[in-house]
Amino acid sequence: MANKNNNDVTKDKLEKKVSPKKPKNKEQNNSSKDIILSIKNASYRYSDAEENDYALKDINFDFERGKMYAIRGRSGTGKTTLLSLISGLERCSEGQIIFDGKSLKDMNLDKYRNRDIGIVFQSYNLLPFMTASENIILSMDASGLKIKNKKAKAIELMEKVGLKETYANRKVLRLSGGEQQRVAIARSLSYNPKMIIADEPTGNLDKQTESEILDIFKKLAHEENKCVIIVTHSQNVCDMVDVIYDLKQVK
């Protein structure tokens, strides 16, 4: 058999290098999962609702480490209710939610919220009479974890989300909306949770700041292997995530 000449070898190498990448798929890939959260046949009915009047019905979603998710839906589809279930603030009427192999029904939910998951709100939910670093340190205290030099850790987290050390001693009310949201994200990271849940985190922000905040979430998912779940109406958010889950109105 004749040997390939140098041109043929070079051509083979180039063809391997420039082989086209598969397009990004917004749908869940079931072939290889590293699931941190599973919602299994979850339904929720308010205690004063009629027997068949559900806010959520038969929800089945899986969430993996290292991915960024959007949960979207029109008003009244149960986005806030689902967030409350995932956060352990409400319990499923039917079905269950499993976090890291354990049902939330069998977990200490205070410890779950203070250590395992970080929550970021649209309205930031910071204490306005405290400084940026004090808000973050307060979250460390609530976790009960032993953290050396909490002030230095708070500053490190603030720098991680794009805030300079000079902001550490600034009262929250002196910060812009985007700066407050960065502090809120830093606070959610103060005990190194496995999962970040964000409720319309860019709803009060301009487009440029929204993009910057989304970049932070993206790095948390793709570079730090956290699961990031964002409840949103924003198409910009949906364009940035790996997987989109749509909630439909319960019939």
Backbone bond lengths (Angstrom), bond angles and torsions (degrees), N, CA, C in turn:
res aa  C-N    CA-C-N  psi(-1)  N-CA   C-N-CA  omega(-1)  CA-C   N-CA-C  phi
1 M - - - 1.470 - - 1.528 109.34 -
2 A 1.315 117.20 137.20 1.469 120.76 -177.72 1.519 109.97 -74.09
3 N 1.370 116.00 141.59 1.460 121.33 177.48 1.530 109.83 -75.29
4 K 1.345 114.98 149.89 1.463 119.05 175.58 1.516 108.95 -70.86
5 N 1.337 116.48 140.96 1.462 117.68 175.32 1.526 109.45 -81.74
6 N 1.349 116.71 172.72 1.460 121.43 -174.72 1.520 112.58 -60.04
7 N 1.357 116.26 -35.11 1.469 119.41 179.98 1.514 111.74 -63.81
8 D 1.370 115.44 -40.05 1.465 119.82 179.84 1.526 111.06 -65.18
9 V 1.332 117.10 -41.63 1.456 121.80 -179.68 1.533 110.26 -63.55
10 T 1.335 115.30 -45.19 1.461 119.93 179.29 1.522 110.79 -61.75
11 K 1.330 116.35 -39.96 1.457 121.46 179.66 1.524 110.79 -62.44
12 D 1.365 116.90 -42.54 1.465 121.24 178.64 1.517 111.29 -60.13
13 K 1.351 115.96 -43.94 1.459 120.47 -178.51 1.526 111.12 -64.20
14 L 1.332 115.95 -42.42 1.456 119.88 -179.82 1.516 111.28 -63.98
15 E 1.343 115.57 -41.16 1.460 119.42 -178.97 1.528 111.02 -62.75
16 K 1.336 116.41 -36.17 1.458 120.02 179.03 1.527 110.55 -69.99
17 K 1.329 116.39 -37.25 1.451 120.61 -176.94 1.522 112.09 -68.95
18 V 1.315 117.05 -38.68 1.464 120.07 -172.22 1.522 112.46 -100.40
19 S 1.334 117.13 14.86 1.457 118.80 178.16 1.520 109.04 -59.97
20 P 1.341 118.04 132.47 1.464 121.17 -172.58 1.516 112.17 -65.26
21 K 1.361 114.99 142.72 1.454 119.65 176.32 1.518 109.41 -78.92
22 K 1.335 115.21 151.97 1.452 119.00 175.84 1.515 109.14 -71.42
23 P 1.322 118.09 143.71 1.462 120.05 -179.72 1.509 111.41 -64.91
24 K 1.354 115.27 150.61 1.458 121.00 179.41 1.520 110.01 -63.19
25 N 1.317 116.48 131.70 1.450 121.59 -176.88 1.515 109.38 -108.40
26 K 1.315 117.35 123.98 1.448 121.41 -179.10 1.524 112.09 -81.74
27 E 1.313 118.17 -7.21 1.450 120.34 -178.24 1.515 110.28 -92.30
28 Q 1.328 115.48 153.95 1.446 120.66 -177.77 1.516 110.93 -66.03
29 N 1.342 116.59 134.49 1.451 122.75 176.27 1.516 108.47 -94.88
30 N 1.330 117.59 116.12 1.450 121.67 -174.22 1.521 113.70 -90.41
31 S 1.323 118.42 1.03 1.459 120.64 -173.32 1.519 112.23 -76.40
32 S 1.321 117.69 -37.79 1.457 120.46 -176.29 1.514 109.05 -143.03
33 K 1.333 116.18 103.03 1.454 120.15 -173.82 1.522 111.96 -113.52
34 D 1.317 114.83 145.68 1.454 122.38 170.41 1.522 105.20 -125.04
35 I 1.323 115.79 71.75 1.459 122.07 -168.30 1.528 111.11 -76.27
36 I 1.321 115.54 130.37 1.458 122.22 175.53 1.526 110.53 -104.31
37 L 1.356 117.04 -29.19 1.465 120.99 -178.13 1.521 109.65 -140.14
38 S 1.324 116.11 132.18 1.465 121.58 175.73 1.524 109.45 -127.17
39 I 1.314 114.90 131.53 1.463 120.86 173.37 1.524 106.60 -107.33
40 K 1.322 116.28 116.90 1.463 121.06 -171.48 1.524 110.80 -118.49
41 N 1.330 115.21 110.00 1.464 122.68 176.67 1.529 111.81 49.50
42 A 1.314 116.12 40.01 1.462 120.52 -175.10 1.519 111.42 -79.30
43 S 1.322 115.01 131.80 1.459 121.86 174.22 1.518 108.13 -132.51
44 Y 1.324 114.93 153.49 1.466 118.94 178.34 1.520 109.57 -141.12
45 R 1.333 113.93 131.17 1.469 121.10 176.59 1.520 107.33 -130.02
46 Y 1.320 116.85 129.53 1.461 120.10 178.26 1.525 109.80 -64.63
47 S 1.318 115.90 149.47 1.469 121.27 -172.93 1.522 112.78 -60.48
48 D 1.339 116.84 -28.95 1.463 119.69 -178.57 1.532 112.71 -97.62
49 A 1.347 116.20 8.29 1.470 120.07 -179.03 1.528 111.19 -85.24
50 E 1.325 115.62 158.73 1.456 120.11 176.43 1.523 110.03 -68.18
51 E 1.320 116.58 164.94 1.469 122.34 -170.52 1.525 113.42 -55.19
52 N 1.305 118.71 -40.08 1.465 121.47 -177.29 1.531 112.89 -105.96
53 D 1.312 116.99 17.32 1.466 121.42 -179.12 1.535 108.93 -98.31
54 Y 1.337 115.96 92.84 1.452 121.70 -175.72 1.529 111.20 -102.21
55 A 1.332 116.02 140.95 1.460 121.08 171.11 1.523 110.19 -79.94
56 L 1.330 115.75 -33.59 1.469 123.78 174.99 1.519 108.24 -137.67
57 K 1.328 115.57 145.53 1.470 118.30 -177.43 1.528 110.62 -141.71
58 D 1.330 115.91 122.41 1.477 123.69 172.53 1.528 112.82 51.98
59 I 1.321 116.77 57.06 1.463 121.47 178.08 1.529 109.91 -87.21
60 N 1.326 116.37 131.78 1.461 122.45 178.01 1.523 109.58 -134.21
61 F 1.327 116.56 99.42 1.461 122.27 178.31 1.526 109.45 -129.91
62 D 1.319 116.18 145.72 1.463 122.04 172.60 1.530 109.03 -118.29
63 F 1.319 115.90 143.17 1.460 121.66 179.58 1.526 109.45 -129.05
64 E 1.331 115.98 131.42 1.456 121.41 -176.50 1.522 112.31 -107.23
65 R 1.322 115.32 153.86 1.456 120.86 169.89 1.529 109.51 -62.08
66 G 1.315 116.19 148.21 1.455 120.08 174.39 1.508 114.71 78.25
67 K 1.354 117.77 10.82 1.462 120.65 179.44 1.523 110.65 -128.12
68 M 1.317 113.30 154.72 1.464 122.10 -179.68 1.531 108.30 -113.21
69 Y 1.335 116.48 126.88 1.464 122.10 -173.09 1.530 110.79 -119.16
70 A 1.327 114.45 150.78 1.464 120.94 169.12 1.515 108.43 -119.89
71 I 1.321 115.76 133.69 1.467 121.28 169.93 1.522 106.14 -111.26
72 R 1.320 116.23 118.88 1.453 119.34 -176.44 1.527 110.01 -129.13
73 G 1.297 114.95 162.67 1.461 120.69 179.32 1.512 109.35 170.05
74 R 1.299 116.10 158.58 1.455 120.79 179.90 1.522 109.78 -69.01
75 S 1.318 116.44 164.68 1.459 121.31 176.58 1.527 109.59 -57.07
76 G 1.332 116.35 132.97 1.458 120.36 179.41 1.509 114.47 94.44
77 T 1.338 117.42 0.77 1.467 119.35 -179.58 1.532 112.51 -88.23
78 G 1.324 117.81 -4.45 1.462 120.31 173.58 1.515 115.55 98.48
79 K 1.331 117.68 21.97 1.467 120.07 -178.96 1.536 111.26 -62.23
80 T 1.323 116.18 -46.48 1.461 119.75 -179.65 1.522 110.80 -65.80
81 T 1.318 116.34 -39.24 1.470 120.36 177.69 1.521 110.72 -62.23
82 L 1.332 117.26 -43.82 1.461 120.68 179.30 1.520 110.49 -62.92
83 L 1.321 116.59 -39.67 1.459 120.83 178.16 1.528 110.63 -61.90
84 S 1.324 116.39 -40.07 1.464 120.74 178.44 1.524 111.22 -65.28
85 L 1.331 116.81 -36.43 1.464 120.29 178.13 1.531 111.06 -68.52
86 I 1.346 115.81 -45.11 1.463 119.99 179.79 1.523 110.56 -63.46
87 S 1.331 117.07 -35.02 1.461 121.39 -178.19 1.528 112.56 -81.58
88 G 1.317 116.83 -6.49 1.459 119.95 -179.59 1.509 114.02 78.07
89 L 1.338 116.70 14.80 1.465 120.07 177.56 1.526 111.12 -81.27
90 E 1.324 116.20 -23.41 1.459 122.84 174.54 1.523 107.91 -132.13
91 R 1.334 116.10 157.30 1.465 120.96 178.02 1.527 109.95 -108.94
92 C 1.308 116.31 146.05 1.463 120.73 178.88 1.524 110.21 -60.99
93 S 1.328 116.81 138.91 1.467 120.56 171.71 1.526 109.55 -72.27
94 E 1.325 114.72 -35.11 1.473 121.80 176.58 1.521 107.73 -143.20
95 G 1.343 116.60 156.57 1.450 120.24 -179.00 1.519 111.08 77.01
96 Q 1.323 116.32 -167.56 1.458 119.56 -178.02 1.525 111.53 -155.84
97 I 1.333 114.46 163.63 1.459 122.45 174.35 1.523 107.95 -120.91
98 I 1.326 116.22 127.97 1.460 122.21 -176.23 1.518 109.16 -114.43
99 F 1.328 115.85 124.44 1.453 121.87 177.91 1.521 109.62 -114.49
100 D 1.326 115.60 121.34 1.464 121.59 177.00 1.523 111.63 50.45
101 G 1.329 115.76 41.24 1.465 121.36 175.08 1.514 115.44 89.50
102 K 1.344 118.58 -3.69 1.456 121.25 -178.73 1.525 110.47 -121.91
103 S 1.328 115.66 139.41 1.456 120.11 175.85 1.520 109.50 -70.94
104 L 1.337 116.46 139.02 1.461 119.70 177.06 1.526 111.27 -59.95
105 K 1.333 116.87 -24.42 1.467 120.65 179.12 1.525 111.50 -62.67
106 D 1.333 116.22 -26.52 1.465 121.17 -175.88 1.525 112.88 -103.48
107 M 1.326 117.45 8.84 1.466 120.72 -175.14 1.519 111.70 -108.83
108 N 1.326 115.60 155.81 1.458 121.65 169.43 1.524 106.73 -76.52
109 L 1.310 116.86 106.90 1.463 120.67 -170.48 1.519 113.07 -72.24
110 D 1.324 117.55 -28.19 1.467 119.31 175.43 1.529 109.91 -65.17
111 K 1.321 116.25 -44.33 1.466 120.50 178.53 1.529 110.10 -66.29
112 Y 1.317 116.77 -38.30 1.466 122.14 177.95 1.527 110.50 -58.18
113 R 1.336 116.76 -46.78 1.465 120.34 -178.40 1.523 112.43 -73.40
114 N 1.313 117.36 -30.58 1.460 120.59 -176.03 1.520 114.15 -89.50
115 R 1.356 117.29 -11.94 1.457 119.14 -176.89 1.528 114.56 -130.61
116 D 1.336 116.32 -39.50 1.467 119.44 -171.12 1.515 114.09 -89.09
117 I 1.326 116.65 -31.36 1.466 120.02 -177.12 1.525 109.89 -127.13
118 G 1.322 115.51 148.49 1.454 121.60 173.18 1.517 108.74 -112.16
119 I 1.327 117.57 137.90 1.464 121.08 -176.65 1.528 109.52 -119.09
120 V 1.336 115.84 130.73 1.461 122.57 179.28 1.529 107.82 -119.69
121 F 1.328 116.49 127.43 1.461 121.61 -174.86 1.526 111.85 -104.24
122 Q 1.321 115.42 156.55 1.468 120.34 177.60 1.525 110.80 -62.18
123 S 1.330 116.78 -38.90 1.467 121.11 -177.21 1.525 112.09 -94.91
124 Y 1.332 116.21 15.27 1.471 124.68 172.66 1.529 113.91 74.31
125 N 1.348 117.50 -41.87 1.476 122.59 179.01 1.530 112.77 54.74
126 L 1.310 116.67 38.81 1.460 121.61 174.79 1.534 108.94 -90.96
127 L 1.328 116.60 155.39 1.458 120.41 176.30 1.525 108.45 -84.58
128 P 1.327 117.70 113.28 1.468 121.47 -169.27 1.529 114.28 -67.04
129 F 1.349 117.60 -25.83 1.470 119.70 -177.90 1.527 111.92 -82.90
130 M 1.344 116.85 -3.27 1.459 121.56 178.79 1.519 110.42 -103.14
131 T 1.324 115.50 161.11 1.459 120.18 174.55 1.525 109.58 -78.59
132 A 1.331 115.57 170.72 1.462 120.59 178.70 1.533 110.79 -58.88
133 S 1.336 116.74 -47.54 1.465 119.67 -178.01 1.525 111.37 -67.40
134 E 1.323 117.90 -35.29 1.469 120.82 179.35 1.526 111.24 -64.19
135 N 1.339 117.76 -37.25 1.457 121.06 176.39 1.524 110.97 -62.07
136 I 1.315 116.18 -40.84 1.467 120.56 -179.33 1.526 110.48 -70.43
137 I 1.318 117.08 -42.00 1.471 121.39 179.94 1.527 110.80 -64.38
138 L 1.330 116.85 -37.19 1.462 120.83 177.99 1.526 110.80 -58.61
139 S 1.329 116.65 -38.69 1.466 121.15 177.57 1.531 110.96 -67.30
140 M 1.329 116.91 -37.97 1.467 120.54 175.98 1.525 110.33 -61.08
141 D 1.341 116.09 -43.37 1.462 120.79 179.77 1.529 111.02 -61.73
142 A 1.333 116.59 -41.21 1.464 120.54 -178.83 1.525 112.13 -64.59
143 S 1.324 116.64 -30.21 1.466 120.39 -178.91 1.527 112.57 -69.70
144 G 1.328 116.19 -25.37 1.460 119.94 -178.81 1.511 114.17 76.94
145 L 1.321 116.72 3.16 1.457 120.11 179.62 1.528 110.49 -80.27
146 K 1.322 116.06 148.37 1.461 120.78 177.96 1.525 108.92 -82.96
147 I 1.306 116.33 112.47 1.464 122.26 -178.64 1.524 108.27 -124.51
148 K 1.313 116.68 119.25 1.461 121.10 179.62 1.531 110.18 -74.90
149 N 1.303 115.55 139.58 1.471 122.71 176.78 1.535 111.07 48.61
150 K 1.309 115.04 72.35 1.463 121.26 -175.40 1.530 112.40 -62.57
151 K 1.314 116.91 -35.15 1.470 119.40 179.85 1.530 110.13 -63.69
152 A 1.335 116.59 -44.11 1.466 119.94 178.79 1.527 110.77 -64.07
153 K 1.340 116.54 -37.38 1.460 120.60 178.56 1.527 110.57 -66.42
154 A 1.334 116.51 -39.72 1.460 120.50 178.91 1.520 110.66 -62.74
155 I 1.327 116.78 -43.12 1.465 121.33 178.91 1.529 110.44 -64.12
156 E 1.332 116.32 -40.77 1.469 120.68 177.56 1.520 111.18 -59.79
157 L 1.330 116.72 -42.35 1.463 121.23 179.73 1.528 111.12 -68.75
158 M 1.315 116.97 -38.05 1.460 120.12 177.88 1.525 111.07 -63.70
159 E 1.311 116.73 -42.19 1.467 120.36 177.71 1.522 110.75 -64.38
160 K 1.319 115.53 -33.08 1.464 120.78 179.53 1.531 111.82 -63.32
161 V 1.333 116.44 -31.96 1.467 120.28 -179.94 1.529 111.73 -100.90
162 G 1.329 116.74 14.59 1.452 120.28 171.24 1.514 116.42 92.12
163 L 1.345 117.69 20.97 1.465 121.27 177.20 1.530 109.97 -112.01
164 K 1.315 116.66 132.98 1.457 121.06 -179.43 1.528 110.80 -73.83
165 E 1.326 114.89 159.69 1.466 121.18 -178.72 1.531 111.87 -57.30
166 T 1.316 117.10 -30.06 1.465 120.50 -178.12 1.530 112.89 -61.91
167 Y 1.348 117.01 -19.64 1.462 120.71 179.46 1.525 112.23 -79.52
168 A 1.318 117.56 -13.67 1.462 121.22 -172.76 1.522 112.52 -59.16
169 N 1.337 117.18 -39.03 1.465 120.81 -176.58 1.525 113.13 -98.19
170 R 1.320 115.51 15.10 1.466 119.51 -178.50 1.528 109.41 -93.82
171 K 1.317 116.26 133.73 1.460 120.20 177.62 1.527 109.88 -62.78
172 V 1.321 114.93 144.94 1.463 120.94 -175.21 1.531 111.69 -57.27
173 L 1.323 117.15 -38.06 1.465 120.63 -177.96 1.525 112.66 -64.92
174 R 1.306 117.07 -15.25 1.476 120.67 178.28 1.523 111.72 -91.40
175 L 1.317 117.26 3.44 1.459 121.65 -179.19 1.519 110.74 -101.26
176 S 1.328 116.19 150.07 1.473 120.99 175.01 1.532 109.33 -72.51
177 G 1.333 115.53 170.80 1.457 119.91 178.99 1.522 112.25 -58.74
178 G 1.321 116.04 -44.62 1.460 120.10 179.97 1.512 112.12 -64.62
179 E 1.340 116.22 -38.00 1.464 120.76 178.66 1.528 110.81 -68.16
180 Q 1.328 115.89 -39.56 1.467 119.29 177.42 1.531 110.97 -63.62
181 Q 1.330 116.05 -39.47 1.469 117.97 179.71 1.520 111.09 -67.49
182 R 1.313 118.11 -33.87 1.466 121.20 175.80 1.534 110.13 -64.37
183 V 1.332 115.92 -41.26 1.465 119.10 176.48 1.532 110.08 -62.60
184 A 1.339 116.32 -40.74 1.465 120.55 179.68 1.531 111.14 -62.56
185 I 1.329 116.63 -38.67 1.467 119.85 177.80 1.526 110.02 -68.26
186 A 1.341 116.23 -43.30 1.472 120.03 177.38 1.526 110.18 -59.52
187 R 1.319 116.29 -40.62 1.472 120.36 177.67 1.528 110.91 -61.27
188 S 1.323 116.75 -41.88 1.469 119.93 -179.27 1.524 112.25 -66.55
189 L 1.337 117.08 -19.88 1.461 121.60 -179.38 1.527 112.79 -94.61
190 S 1.328 117.15 -1.11 1.463 121.15 -168.08 1.527 113.56 -64.46
191 Y 1.333 117.74 -21.91 1.469 120.53 178.90 1.529 111.32 -118.51
192 N 1.344 115.03 18.85 1.469 122.82 175.80 1.531 112.78 53.76
193 P 1.342 118.15 59.98 1.466 121.12 -178.96 1.529 111.94 -70.88
194 K 1.320 115.35 161.08 1.461 120.55 179.28 1.524 111.72 -82.50
195 M 1.332 116.49 -22.65 1.456 120.78 -174.13 1.529 109.86 -139.12
196 I 1.338 115.93 140.22 1.461 122.50 176.17 1.525 108.23 -114.43
197 I 1.323 116.14 127.78 1.462 121.94 177.34 1.523 107.74 -115.24
198 A 1.321 117.13 126.18 1.463 120.74 -176.40 1.528 109.99 -126.08
199 D 1.317 115.34 127.99 1.460 121.75 -178.46 1.525 109.59 -102.11
200 E 1.326 117.28 103.01 1.468 122.78 -178.58 1.538 110.95 46.24
201 P 1.328 118.51 53.28 1.469 120.64 -171.43 1.523 114.68 -67.78
202 T 1.326 117.33 -16.04 1.465 119.80 -179.46 1.523 112.09 -113.32
203 G 1.334 116.34 9.93 1.467 120.49 -174.88 1.508 114.60 -62.26
204 N 1.348 117.60 -27.26 1.469 121.15 -177.97 1.525 112.77 -103.52
205 L 1.335 116.71 12.21 1.466 119.96 -171.87 1.529 111.99 -112.65
206 D 1.332 116.42 155.13 1.460 120.83 174.52 1.530 109.89 -74.61
207 K 1.319 117.38 169.01 1.461 122.51 -172.67 1.529 112.67 -60.83
208 Q 1.322 116.91 -42.38 1.459 120.31 -178.87 1.528 111.46 -64.61
209 T 1.342 115.28 -45.96 1.463 119.36 179.83 1.527 110.38 -67.46
210 E 1.335 116.73 -36.92 1.457 120.76 176.91 1.531 110.09 -57.39
211 S 1.319 116.36 -46.07 1.463 120.98 -179.77 1.529 111.20 -61.29
212 E 1.321 116.63 -40.63 1.463 120.94 -179.74 1.530 111.24 -66.81
213 I 1.327 116.92 -40.57 1.469 120.83 178.56 1.528 110.32 -66.43
214 L 1.322 116.71 -40.43 1.464 120.08 179.33 1.527 111.55 -65.09
215 D 1.331 116.29 -34.22 1.471 119.71 175.96 1.525 111.11 -62.35
216 I 1.328 116.62 -36.79 1.463 120.70 177.47 1.528 109.91 -63.59
217 F 1.329 116.63 -47.71 1.463 120.13 178.98 1.535 111.23 -60.98
218 K 1.316 115.47 -40.39 1.463 119.92 -178.78 1.527 111.21 -62.82
219 K 1.328 116.98 -41.85 1.467 120.74 178.35 1.518 110.87 -65.61
220 L 1.326 116.99 -38.09 1.462 120.25 178.43 1.526 111.02 -60.90
221 A 1.326 115.84 -38.94 1.460 119.71 179.33 1.523 111.75 -75.08
222 H 1.311 116.65 -53.66 1.465 120.55 -169.76 1.525 114.29 -82.16
223 E 1.328 117.10 -27.05 1.464 119.18 -177.67 1.526 113.04 -104.36
224 E 1.341 116.60 -24.73 1.470 119.20 -178.81 1.521 112.55 -114.93
225 N 1.328 116.44 6.55 1.466 122.81 172.39 1.527 113.13 62.12
226 K 1.330 117.05 29.51 1.451 119.85 175.71 1.526 109.96 -90.52
227 C 1.308 115.46 152.79 1.462 120.40 171.76 1.518 107.35 -89.21
228 V 1.329 117.20 124.24 1.465 122.23 -179.53 1.525 108.67 -116.85
229 I 1.319 116.18 121.94 1.471 121.99 -179.04 1.521 108.38 -118.76
230 I 1.329 116.47 122.21 1.464 121.11 -177.42 1.526 109.51 -119.71
231 V 1.316 115.84 122.11 1.460 121.02 171.41 1.521 107.17 -87.63
232 T 1.326 117.32 127.14 1.464 118.60 -168.76 1.523 113.60 -155.07
233 H 1.341 114.20 157.88 1.466 122.34 166.43 1.529 109.90 -107.75
234 S 1.317 116.53 -7.60 1.463 120.97 -169.05 1.530 112.87 -81.28
235 Q 1.317 116.14 128.08 1.458 120.28 175.53 1.520 110.36 -68.94
236 N 1.341 116.96 -32.27 1.469 120.04 177.33 1.525 111.18 -59.86
237 V 1.325 116.56 -41.08 1.459 120.50 176.97 1.516 109.83 -62.76
238 C 1.319 116.16 -47.49 1.472 120.15 -178.32 1.525 112.07 -61.33
239 D 1.328 116.74 -32.23 1.460 120.48 178.42 1.531 112.09 -69.45
240 M 1.328 117.40 -20.95 1.460 121.75 -174.80 1.525 113.68 -94.49
241 V 1.330 117.56 -21.32 1.462 119.86 -170.66 1.526 111.77 -84.25
242 D 1.328 114.97 170.17 1.463 121.33 178.10 1.522 111.75 -87.69
243 V 1.330 116.71 -35.34 1.472 121.47 -175.37 1.521 108.99 -138.57
244 I 1.346 115.89 137.14 1.472 121.54 176.27 1.515 108.65 -115.38
245 Y 1.333 116.28 130.11 1.468 122.00 171.98 1.525 108.27 -112.60
246 D 1.317 116.15 128.99 1.459 121.61 179.38 1.519 110.54 -102.42
247 L 1.326 115.93 132.80 1.452 121.50 173.95 1.521 108.56 -98.44
248 K 1.319 116.44 135.17 1.457 122.18 179.52 1.526 109.84 -108.52
249 Q 1.313 115.67 153.71 1.456 121.27 175.70 1.513 110.19 -61.09
250 V 1.337 116.80 132.25 1.463 120.18 176.47 1.510 108.38 -69.82
251 K 1.332 115.87 129.45 1.470 119.82 -178.37 1.532 110.25 -83.21
